[in-house]
Amino acid sequence: MKRRDFVSLVSAAMGTSILGSCRKDWIETEALHEEMMTARGGGTVLTRYPLKIPTVVSPSGLILDSKLSTSDLGGGQFSNVWAYSYNGQIPVSFPGPTIRANRGDNVTIQLQNHLPEETITHWHGMIVNHENDGHPMHAIPPSSVAIPLSVLDYNYTINQRAALNWYHPHPHMLTGKQVYLGQAGAFIINDADELALGLPSGEYEVPLIIRDATLDSAKNLSYKPSAGGMFGKIPLVNGTISPYLAVKRAVYRFRILNGANSRVFGLALSNGATMKLIGNDGGLLTAASDLTRIEMANGERTDVLIDFRSILNGTNIMLRDLRAGWDLLEFRVNSASEGSPVSLPAPLSTIIPLTGPVTTREFSFDAMSKINGKEYDMDRIDWTVPFGVTERWRFKANGNGPHPVHVHGASFQVQSRTGGRGGLPFPWELGWKDTVLLEDFETVDVFIRFDAFRGKYLLHCHKLEHEDMGMMANFEVI
Ligand SMILES: [Cu+2]
């Protein structure tokens, strides 16, 4: 697919909306949304569906088959999806299965492509060599008569701290569509340091992949982006419409990912209670923070404890998005007895600050498709970075934001923000990050050091429609 084809696809989608068919989808989804709103304010009770919890799998010998199928969004409302089936299981998993492994484990995953177009899987947050990173130059073609089974075998060892990472497609100009239609899953790394903390686990540790979607008149996921991004009309959590989760009067650990293409969320609880933030993209923070609101941009993760012990049995509490004014997930407190408290050590974790950057590089995120005035070119290396040296990377948003900036190949530490929401980094931006939010006209400085692998990696906007239009660059660690 050439860039002009992508642009014409976007233009066509926008044109269609004027002509009517997209408009119809929009009205249908709006009607559903209206129904939900009325239900909340009026006498009718909104039907909620149990939150889907993806199956947990090992990355050892895992087969992920990208394919077209259908998935139940709740209560038997099936939608067409492009999702992963794993190890030959039927049906597909939407979201993808939760991969869980320990530091030191070997990953052997085979990606199989049964989509009608090329694909490639990237392990967002995993520090792996270029060959395993899911760079778009390694995209594999669809299976066909000539290639009955098109596959890519990944093989790498996990050598990084405990964290919630995730996996999703990364083919150039097709990422937005493929992620939107259902290809994304959690990848949790555990390690001994984290295990020693005795954090809530098992049924008390719940991954939440939060995103948005628009359904067409047949109630199928409909991908019709505008140049400014894909903003769905309703939220989905773990691929579930209007979900609820029955919880005990206990402390829960929620591993949250903003898996939306373009939408930034402002998370809060409906009872105004605090959430205890303990970690983010790169794992545990040095100290926990009690917060009533947490902002999450596309690709960012947060690790929070929510304490339901003092909540009366039978009470419902909503996880909300204050930006869109959405109800995301209803917690239904349902137990008579009260669980144990969770005591956290201080410090929670050790993070050695990066210091003394030797170089400052500036990256301007321009319009909706350029970095430093250039659109992505698969064959162009825009800069080289010396291995093992700390650098200051300065990200600037020149309008058309937000731009969540994501770097492959290393984590970074946020130093400062000026303009916009200027000031100290937010609590969820401390520690190790791989994605940081730039709102319009903000400048964010990070320190970064590539000390794991040499090779070609990517810097890009994680608003997937910006990425697909070319807001992405290759660099090489030498
Ligand atoms: Cu952007």
Boltz pocket constraint, residues with backbone or C-beta under 6 A from the ligand:
constraints:
  - pocket:
      binder: B
      contacts: [[A, 365], [A, 367], [A, 368], [A, 400], [A, 401], [A, 402], [A, 403], [A, 404], [A, 461], [A, 462], [A, 463], [A, 466], [A, 467], [A, 471]]
      max_distance: 6.0
